[in-house]
C-alpha cells in the first residue's frame, strides 16, 4: 500500500481524488491524507512517528506558505520522501525552481489522472 | 498760465533792453546835464573872479584902462549877456548905530542895459558875482551868461541817447531772435521728436550741430533713441524667439498629453497583462474540477448502467453524481466570475454605477491580485487577513473602476511586503496584508493595509502625483496611484494614505452612500 499526502488549498480536491482513485482505495493499493495548507502539511508530518507516507503531491500556489516552501522544507527534513508538484502554474520558472529544490516530478492542472496514477505507481514502487 | 520758452527768452531780452534804454534815455542825460550845469557855473564864477581881480589891480594902480582890459576879457564870449561893475557903499544912519549897504551900477556892458543889482540865475541866464575891495572903492563884478550852450548840449545828449537806445533796442531784438533760434527752435524740435518717439516712431532724429548744452542734449537724445531702437529690435527678436519657444512648448505639451494618454493606456494594459497571467492560471483550478468531475460523472453513469451494480450501489452512485454536478456548477460559476472580472478590467468605455456586493467583490479582487503576484513570483508568500463588516450589503459603484483601484492597492501592498522580505532578515516578522471594510454613518470605508516597507513622509507627499514612482526604471509607470486617485475622486469618494517608514502602510478608500 502506498500512503500519499495531498496538499492543496482547494477542498474539493479531496472529493476528486477519492472518486478518481476509488478502485485503488477499495483495493487498498493507495491511502490518502489531505492537507489544505502547507502549514498543516508540515504539522502532520512532524506528528507522524514513524513516517509512513512515501509521496507528497503538493500544489504550488497557496495562501500563506507556498508549495515550493513546503518542498524545500520536506527535502531538508525528510530527504527520503518523494515530492511531486501539481500546479496550474506550469511555466518554466516554476518548473525549474521546483526541480532545483529537489522535486521528483511536476504535473500541471487540469490533472490527467491516468498519467498521475502511473507516476504514483512508479514513484511509490521505487 | 503756460509761459513758453520763447516768451521767457523774449521777456528777458526785452526787460534787459528796456532797462538799458531807460538808463540811456533818462538817467544818463539828466546826470550829464547836471554835470554840464555845474561846470558852466564854475567856469562863469572863475571868469567873474578873474575879472574882479583885474579890476581890483587896475583900480589900485589907478589904471582905468586896465579896468577896460579886464572887462574886454569876457566881452568876446558869444554867450555873454552882460557884465557890470557894481559899487558898494556903506551908508551909516545919523547916530552911527546902524548902516545900509547900497549897491549901484558903476558901469555895464553892453551899454544901456538896465541891471537889477540883486539879479540871480534862472533857466535862461546864469548870474555870478565876485567882489573886490580897494582903497578907492569897494564893489563887485556881476556876470550874466546865456544858457543857450547848455540847452544845445542837452539837445545833443538827448539825440545821442535816442540813437544809442535805438541801437540797443535793435541789438536786443537781434539777440532775442538769435536766442530763440538757438534755444527755442532746437528745444521745440527735441520736444516734437520726443513726442513722436513716444508715439512709437523710432526713426526720429534731431539735427543740431551747435556745441552747447542743447547740442549735447540733441546728441544724447539721438543716442537714446538709437539705444531704444536697438532695444526694441532686441525685444522684437526675443519676442519672436519666445513665440517660437511657446509654439514648441505648446507642441511639447500636446505631445506630452498624447504620451500621457498612451501611458495611461499602457499602464492599464500592463496591469491587465499582470492580471491576465494571474487569471489564466487561476481559471485552471475551477476548470480542473469541472473537467474531472464531469468525466467522473460520466464514468459513474456507466457504472450505474452496468448489469452487476446492485441497487444499494446505485443509490450511492446517484448521490455521488448529484454532488459532482453541484461541484461542476460551483466551479463553472467560479470560472465565469474570474473571466467576468478580467473583462471588466479590459473594458475601455465609461462604466455605469450599479449596486455591487462590496465584500464579495473585495474577496475576488484579493484572490485575483494574490494570484497575479504569485504568477510573477512563485515563491511569494503572505498572510491575507480579511476583516469584512457584515452590515455592508450592496453599494452603488462602477465595479471595474473600484476593482482597478483595489487591485492596484493590493499589488502595491504585496510589493511592499515582498520588498521588506527581500531586504531584511526578521525572524519574528510575518508578511501580512489586511483587507477590511467598515460601515460608517454615511460612508463605506475600504482599508488595505500591509506591514511592508512603509513610505517616507517625503514620498507620501508625492505619492498621488502622475509619473511618480519609487520602483526601478521600467518596472512602474508612476501612474497607478494617480489613476486610483482620479477614479475615487470621480466617484465622489476620498483616498487617504497613512504610513510609517519601515512599519507599513494603510490606504483607506471612503465611498459615500
Interface residues (C-beta under 8 A of the other chain):
Chain A: X10 X12 X15 X16 X19 X20 X60 X61 X63 X64 X65 X66 X68 X69 X88 X89 X91 X93 X94 X97 X108 X109 X110 X111 X113
Chain B: X281 X282 X284 X285 X287 X288 X289 X291 X292 X293 X296 X300 X320 X323 X324 X327 X331 X370 X371 X374 X375 X378 X379 X380 X381 X382 X383 X384
